[in-house]
Amino acid sequence: MRRTLATLLAAVLAAGCTQEQQNQLGRGIQNWTGTDGVLEIYAGDKLVRRFIRVDKLSTALGTSDGEPRAYRYGYGILDENLNFVPDPGEKKVYFETGVLGNYVFFENPR
């Protein structure tokens, strides 16, 4: 009963928000609960790198000016054999990709 009431209350509050406020709320919830994301990096039409179990991509901000930088970063497991599974020897790593890079970020379908 409480869960239903909480869900209903959240829906009513979200309906009164702008689209941007709803997006920020959704991102905040994902930051708290985590996302099983996948980042794929392409060279032309060829997949060259895949990172799995990525929580989020962040946009770097300048230290002194607070302005967004031209790259995104995050942490994920480098899926060396591109099988969507963290195999022995595949470690969690830090990565960066250019804002204009050829990449796709999505929720893991498996």
C-alpha positions in Angstrom: 0.0 0.0 0.0 2.8 2.4 0.9 4.7 1.6 -2.3 1.6 2.3 -4.4 1.0 5.6 -2.6 4.6 6.6 -3.1 4.4 5.8 -6.8 1.2 7.8 -7.2 2.7 10.8 -5.3 5.8 10.7 -7.5 3.7 10.6 -10.6 1.6 13.6 -9.5 4.8 15.6 -8.6 6.4 14.7 -11.9 3.3 15.8 -13.8 3.7 19.3 -12.4 7.3 19.6 -13.4 8.8 20.8 -16.7 10.4 18.3 -19.0 13.9 19.4 -17.9 13.0 19.1 -14.2 11.7 15.6 -15.0 14.9 14.7 -16.8 17.0 16.0 -13.8 14.9 14.0 -11.4 15.3 10.9 -13.5 19.1 11.4 -13.7 19.2 11.9 -9.9 17.4 8.7 -9.3 19.7 6.8 -11.8 22.8 8.3 -10.0 21.5 7.0 -6.7 20.5 3.5 -8.0 23.1 3.1 -10.7 22.8 2.2 -14.3 24.1 -0.9 -16.0 25.2 1.1 -19.0 27.3 0.2 -22.1 29.5 2.6 -24.0 30.5 1.6 -27.5 33.1 3.6 -29.4 33.2 3.4 -33.2 35.9 4.2 -35.8 33.6 4.8 -38.8 31.2 1.9 -38.8 33.5 -0.5 -36.9 33.1 -1.1 -33.2 36.6 -0.6 -31.6 36.0 -0.5 -27.8 33.2 -1.4 -25.5 32.9 -0.6 -21.8 30.3 -2.4 -19.7 28.8 -1.8 -16.2 29.1 2.0 -16.7 27.2 3.9 -14.1 27.1 7.2 -15.9 29.0 9.5 -18.3 30.0 12.8 -16.9 30.9 16.0 -18.7 34.1 17.5 -17.4 33.9 21.1 -16.0 36.8 23.6 -15.8 38.3 24.0 -12.3 38.5 27.8 -12.4 35.7 28.8 -14.8 33.2 25.9 -14.3 32.6 25.7 -18.1 31.9 22.3 -19.7 35.0 20.8 -21.4 35.0 19.0 -24.7 35.0 15.5 -23.3 33.0 13.0 -21.3 34.4 10.6 -18.8 33.4 7.6 -16.6 34.4 4.2 -15.2 33.5 0.9 -16.7 34.9 -2.6 -17.4 36.8 -2.7 -20.7 35.1 -5.6 -22.6 38.1 -6.7 -24.6 36.4 -9.5 -26.4 33.1 -7.6 -27.0 30.8 -10.3 -25.4 29.0 -8.1 -22.9 30.4 -10.2 -20.0 33.1 -9.2 -17.5 35.5 -12.0 -18.1 38.6 -12.9 -15.9 41.3 -10.3 -16.5 38.9 -7.6 -17.8 39.2 -4.8 -15.3 37.3 -1.6 -14.4 39.1 1.4 -15.9 38.7 5.1 -16.3 37.9 6.4 -19.8 37.4 9.6 -21.7 35.7 10.3 -25.0 35.3 13.5 -27.0 31.9 15.2 -26.9 31.9 15.0 -30.7 33.3 11.4 -30.7 31.5 8.6 -32.5 30.0 6.7 -29.6 26.8 5.2 -28.3 25.7 4.9 -24.6 22.8 2.6 -23.7 21.4 0.4 -21.0 22.8 -3.1 -21.1 20.2 -5.3 -22.8 21.4 -8.5 -21.1 
